[in-house]
Amino acid sequence: MKLYFIPFACSLATRIAIEEAELDAEFVQVLPGGRLPDGRPFSAISPMGYVPAMETAGGLALTEGPAVLTYIADLAAEGVLAPAPYTEERYQMMRWLNFISTELHKAVFAPLMSSAPPEGAKAWARALAAKRFDLLSARLDGSDYLLNSFSVADAYLLSVLNWCEYAGVPIADWPVLLGWRSRMRKRPSVALAMATEMPLREAA
């Protein structure tokens, strides 16, 4: 399988999941301007131009973060990245993946990191952030993971919380989240994924 990524974008979560599950994958960096290393436009793979995008071993072109992460979770050994299918815990994982995607990634961070946001969009996003961070802080207070054990939801949340400083979100106002992010960055799969992408980000 092949993962198309941008360093330290939300595709970092998929790299973390692949490392955690010890799966084999080819990684293809999307270059500035939406080009691929072979000169093709990335839109040929991902029509919206978003990462992550994945080409599976069976030839499926898969986009949208929660779908890609769930696909990787299902390739991993049972319990490594996700609860068993058809269990209540599995549906909680789906809930958190969608919460992170819609309520954090798109509603809060996308406007804050946009180079040309609509008027008032950044103030609106900052106003939304507090309630969402409060909810996460309450869930992770005294817990190491969003579920009962590490899952792709944690990988996605870590990837998004990495953007706080760049986006101007004062994560230090939520000590539980700041501490959780610090601990998660020390997890071997996370540390390896971040160490791999950091020089690529600096060179981009």
C-alpha positions in Angstrom: 0.0 0.0 0.0 1.0 3.6 -0.6 0.4 6.6 1.7 0.5 10.1 0.3 1.4 12.6 3.0 2.5 16.1 3.8 4.9 16.4 6.8 3.1 17.1 10.0 -0.3 17.4 8.4 -3.1 15.1 9.6 -1.5 12.3 7.5 0.9 12.0 10.4 -1.8 10.0 12.2 -1.7 7.4 9.5 2.1 7.1 9.6 1.8 6.6 13.4 -0.8 3.9 12.9 1.4 2.1 10.3 4.4 2.3 12.6 2.3 1.1 15.6 1.0 -1.9 13.7 4.4 -2.6 12.1 2.9 -2.7 8.6 4.7 -2.3 5.3 3.9 0.8 3.3 5.4 3.1 0.7 5.3 6.8 1.7 5.0 9.5 -1.0 5.4 13.1 -0.1 3.1 15.6 -1.7 5.2 18.5 -2.7 4.4 22.3 -2.5 1.9 23.2 -5.2 0.1 19.9 -5.0 2.6 18.0 -7.1 3.9 14.5 -6.7 7.6 13.5 -7.1 6.8 12.0 -10.5 5.4 15.4 -11.7 1.7 14.3 -11.6 -0.8 16.6 -9.8 -1.8 15.1 -6.5 -5.5 15.8 -7.5 -5.1 12.7 -9.7 -5.1 10.7 -6.5 -7.1 12.9 -4.2 -9.6 15.1 -6.1 -9.9 17.5 -3.2 -6.1 17.7 -2.8 -6.2 16.6 0.8 -4.0 14.2 2.7 -4.0 11.5 3.8 -4.7 9.5 0.6 -3.9 5.9 0.2 -3.6 3.4 -2.6 -4.4 0.0 -1.1 -2.8 -3.3 -2.2 -6.0 -4.1 -4.0 -5.9 -0.8 -6.0 -8.5 1.2 -4.0 -7.8 4.9 -3.8 -9.0 5.9 -0.3 -9.3 9.4 1.1 -10.6 11.1 4.2 -8.7 10.6 7.4 -11.2 8.6 9.5 -11.7 6.1 6.6 -7.9 5.7 6.0 -7.2 5.3 9.7 -10.0 2.7 10.1 -8.6 0.8 7.1 -5.2 0.7 8.7 -6.7 -0.4 12.0 -8.4 -3.3 10.3 -5.1 -4.4 8.7 -3.5 -4.5 12.1 -3.6 -7.4 14.6 -6.8 -7.3 16.6 -6.7 -4.8 19.4 -3.6 -3.0 18.3 -5.2 0.0 16.8 -9.0 -0.4 17.3 -11.5 -2.4 19.3 -13.1 -5.4 17.8 -15.9 -4.7 15.2 -19.5 -4.5 16.3 -18.6 -3.6 19.9 -19.6 -0.5 21.8 -16.0 0.5 22.2 -15.6 0.3 18.4 -18.4 2.8 17.9 -16.8 5.1 20.5 -13.7 5.0 18.4 -15.8 6.1 15.4 -17.3 8.8 17.5 -13.9 10.2 18.5 -12.5 10.0 14.9 -15.5 12.0 13.7 -15.3 14.5 16.5 -11.6 15.2 15.8 -12.3 15.5 12.1 -15.2 17.8 12.3 -15.1 19.6 15.6 -11.4 20.1 15.9 -9.7 19.7 12.5 -12.2 21.5 10.3 -14.1 23.7 12.7 -11.1 25.0 14.8 -7.8 24.4 13.1 -8.6 24.8 9.5 -9.8 28.5 9.9 -6.9 29.3 12.3 -4.3 28.0 9.9 -5.8 29.3 6.7 -3.7 31.9 4.8 -6.9 33.7 3.6 -9.8 32.9 6.0 -13.1 34.7 5.6 -13.6 37.8 7.8 -14.3 36.8 11.4 -13.5 33.1 10.8 -10.5 33.0 13.1 -12.3 34.7 16.0 -15.2 32.2 15.5 -12.8 29.3 15.5 -11.1 30.4 18.7 -14.5 30.8 20.4 -15.3 27.2 19.4 -12.0 25.8 20.7 -12.7 26.2 24.4 -15.7 24.0 24.7 -14.1 21.3 22.5 -10.9 21.4 24.5 -12.8 21.3 27.8 -14.6 18.1 26.6 -11.3 16.4 25.6 -9.7 17.5 28.9 -12.5 16.0 30.9 -12.2 12.7 29.0 -8.4 12.4 29.3 -8.2 13.6 32.9 -6.7 10.5 34.6 -6.7 8.5 31.3 -3.9 7.7 28.9 -6.2 7.1 25.9 -9.5 8.2 24.5 -10.6 4.6 24.7 -9.5 1.8 27.0 -6.2 1.4 25.1 -4.3 3.1 22.3 -6.2 3.5 19.1 -6.1 5.4 15.8 -8.2 8.0 17.5 -5.3 8.9 19.8 -3.0 9.1 16.8 -5.3 11.5 15.1 -5.8 13.6 18.2 -2.1 13.9 18.7 -1.5 14.9 15.1 -4.1 17.7 15.5 -2.9 18.9 18.9 0.6 19.3 17.4 -0.8 22.3 15.5 -1.7 24.3 18.6 1.3 26.6 18.7 1.3 27.2 15.0 -2.5 28.0 15.1 -2.2 30.2 18.2 -4.3 27.9 20.4 -3.0 28.1 24.0 -2.9 24.4 24.9 -1.2 25.3 28.2 -4.6 26.6 29.3 -5.6 22.9 29.4 -2.8 21.2 31.4 -4.4 17.8 31.0 -4.1 18.0 27.2 -0.6 19.5 27.4 0.5 16.6 29.6 -1.3 14.0 27.4 0.4 15.4 24.3 3.8 15.3 26.0 3.4 11.7 27.1 2.0 10.6 23.7 5.0 12.1 21.9 7.2 9.7 23.8 5.3 6.6 22.5 7.8 4.8 20.2 5.5 4.8 17.1 4.8 8.5 17.6 8.4 9.4 18.2 9.5 7.5 15.1 6.9 9.1 12.9 7.6 12.6 14.1 11.4 12.1 13.8 10.9 10.9 10.2 8.8 13.8 9.2 10.5 16.7 11.0 13.4 17.0 8.5 11.0 16.8 5.6 8.9 19.6 7.1 12.0 21.8 7.7 13.1 21.2 4.1 9.7 21.9 2.5 
